[in-house]
Amino acid sequence: MAERKVFAGGRVRRVRQGLGLTQTALAADLGISPSYLNLIERNQRPLTVQLLLKLASVHKVDLEALQGEGGGLDTQLREVFADPLLAGEIPGDQEIIEVAEAAPNAALATVKLYRAYKEQAQRLSDLAAVLAREGHELSVTGSRMPIDEVRQAFERRPNFFSRIEDAAETLAKSLVAADEMPVALRAWLKTERGITVRTLPAHVMPTLRRRYDRHSMRLFLSERLSPFDRNRELAMEVSLLAFHAEIDAELDGLSLHTAEARRIARFELGRYAAHALLMPYGDFLAAARRARWDIDVLRARFDVSFEQAANRLTSLCRPDAPGLPFFIMEIDHAGNAVRRAGAQGFPQSRFGGLCPKLGIHSAFAEPGRILVDRVEMPDGHAFLTLSRTLEGPQADFGERIRRTALLIGCDVAFADDLVYAAALPASPVSVAIGPACRICERKACLSRAEPPITRPLGLDEMVTGLSAFDFQ
C-alpha cells in the first residue's frame, strides 16, 4: 500500500515551538537532519508515517493534531475567496491548503473578519429602509411627505425668526399695559379687525380647536382647550393677521417645495409668532435669567403652560442677546417624535434622542413630575435633560386622554446656570446613553431594543451577554 503523504509543516512548527525546542534539537530526536526538518516545516517535504510515529513516541504528541485538513479552514477560506469582491484574487486549492496549514491562526482571523463583513453588509443593506421608517431621508431628490419636509426644515435650523420676533415685540408694547394679555388680544381683534371671540361647548365643536368664521367675523374656541391653549389660539390668530408679511418672508427662507408644505409651515410659524407675542423676547429673556431658567416660574410669570414656556426657551438665540442653547423633543406614548427643535437646531448628530434610557420615557410613569438627568454620549459629550409629561385637550368621559412627554436639554457646561442643577447628585454620575440602538455600540446595555447595524452579533454558544442583542 502506498504511503500517505502528510504536509503538516505549520503544525510541526507549532508543536516544536510548544515544546521549546530548536530545529536542531527536534531533528536529533527524530533522527533526521535540521535541513530536512526545515523543509518539512516549509511544506516542501511530507511528514511520513515513520516520523509521525517517532514524534508521538518521543514527545507524546497527539497524532490527531498533526493530521486532517486544517480543521476545515481550507473550506472556509474557499468561501472567503469566492466572494465577488475577491474575484481577481482567487488562489488555487493547493495555495489555500498551504495558507490553512502554514498559518491557521491568521486563516481563522481572516474567516472571522469576512463573516463580520458579511453580517455588517447585510445589516447596512436595509439601512435606507430603517431610516425611512424612522422619518429620515437619504436622498435629496427622494419623495417625502410634506410634513416630513417641514419638520426637517425646522429641526435643522436655529429656532429663531428675527422678523417675527421684532414685529411681535413691537405689537406687545403697543397693547394696553393695564390689561391682561388675553383681554388685550381680544380687544385688538375687535378694534382692528372687527372679530369677536367666543368659547363653544365640546359638543358644538367636537373635532376642532379653533374655527374662524369670515362671514360672521367670529373666532370660535373649543372649551376642551386649557386656558393657556386658548390664549395661544388667540395670539396665533392675531399673529396670522398682524404679521402676514413677516411670516411670508420667513416662509420664503425655508425653501419648501410644495404648496402643502408651505401651508403646514405657515401654521408652525403662526405658533412661533404666538409664543413670541405672549412672551416678548426681551422681557422673557430677562425673566429667565433672573429665575435661573426655572420653567415653572416663567409659566406663572407670563400666564402660559409649561410646554409653551419650554418651547420659548429654545428660541432665545438673538445674535446680540442670546439665551442658553436649549433644545426640546416631544414624544407620545409609542415613542413617536411629535416635535423637535433647538436654539442651534436639534442636535441629531450629537444627541440623537432615540435612546430608551432617556428620562422622557420614564416621565409617563410619573405624570407632572420633572425628571432631571445628566446624560452622557459614547464620545463623552454630556447633557443636562429635563423630562415632564404634558396633558392634551380635555377628554370626554371614557375617552383616552392625550398625554405626551417633553424633553428639554442643553450642554452640561451650562448646568450651573440652571436651577435644576440642584437636583443632580453631588458626584458626576451620568446616565450612559446613545443616539439610537441601531447605531449605538455600548456593550451590555440592559435597555437595548435593537442590534447595532455597525457590529456583528456575538452568536457564541458558550457565552451569553447581558444585552438581548450582544455583539462582538
Buried (B, 14 or more C-beta within 10 A) or exposed (E): EEEEEBBBBBBBBBBBEEEEBEBEBBBBBBEBEBEBBBBBBBBEBBBBEEBBEBBBEEBEBEEEEBEEEBEEBBEBBBEBBEEEEEEEEEBEEEEBBBBBBBBBEEBBEBBEEBBBBBBBEEBEEEBBEBEBEEBBBEEEEEEBBBEBBBBBBBBEBBBBBBBBBBBBBEBBEEBEEEEEBBEBBBEBBEEEBEBEBEBBEBEEBEEEBBEBEEEEEBBBBBBBBEEBBBBBBBBBBBBBBBBEEBBBBBBEEBEBEEEBBBEBBBEBBBBBBBBBBBBBBEBBBEBBEEBBBBBEBBBEBBBBBBBBBBBBBBBBBBEEEEBBBBBBBBBBEEEEBEBBBBBBBBBBEEBBBBBBBBBBBBBBEEEEEBBBBBBBBEEEEBBBBBBBBBBBBBBEEEEEEEBBBBBBBBBBEBBEBBBBBEBBEEEEEBBBBBBBBBBBEBBEBEBBBBBBBBBBBBEEEEEEBEBEBBBB
